[in-house]
Amino acid sequence: MPICPVCKYEYEAGETECVDCGVPLVDELPDDPETVIAGLKYVPFRSYPSRLYAEMVREALANEGIPAIIKTDQAYSFAEMGTSSTVSVVLWVTEDSLELAERIADQILNQI
């Protein structure tokens, strides 16, 4: 069964993209902490206290052409959109964009 490399949700055969994460599905999850999606190597960037903050930074990065994904310990829910969360929320960016992503994230949330 296809599976999302970000949220780890399993899909029915024939599905090609995660409806929540917007990333291509894979046949099996990678064993290493790095993630390669659609030929791009993603690495952990920053942890945030909730998905709300991660979404704010992800949008700012997207506006600058930097792809980013959010990984959490559980499936997405609207409850995660507050300013604090009990689950781990980590923003991942492409390896080659780390330096620019740092500058943008610092401007947006000033080291949250």
Rosetta blueprint (number, residue, H / E / L):
1 M L
2 P L
3 I E
4 C L
5 P L
6 V L
7 C L
8 K L
9 Y L
10 E E
11 Y L
12 E L
13 A L
14 G L
15 E L
16 T L
17 E E
18 C L
19 V L
20 D L
21 C L
22 G L
23 V L
24 P E
25 L L
26 V E
27 D L
28 E L
29 L L
30 P L
31 D L
32 D L
33 P L
34 E L
35 T E
36 V E
37 I E
38 A L
39 G L
40 L E
41 K E
42 Y E
43 V E
44 P E
45 F E
46 R E
47 S E
48 Y E
49 P L
50 S L
51 R H
52 L H
53 Y H
54 A H
55 E H
56 M H
57 V H
58 R H
59 E H
60 A H
61 L H
62 A H
63 N H
64 E L
65 G L
66 I L
67 P L
68 A E
69 I E
70 I E
71 K E
72 T E
73 D L
74 Q L
75 A L
76 Y L
77 S L
78 F H
79 A H
80 E H
81 M H
82 G L
83 T L
84 S L
85 S L
86 T L
87 V L
88 S L
89 V E
90 V E
91 L E
92 W E
93 V E
94 T E
95 E H
96 D H
97 S H
98 L H
99 E H
100 L H
101 A H
102 E H
103 R H
104 I H
105 A H
106 D H
107 Q H
108 I H
109 L H
110 N L
111 Q L
112 I L
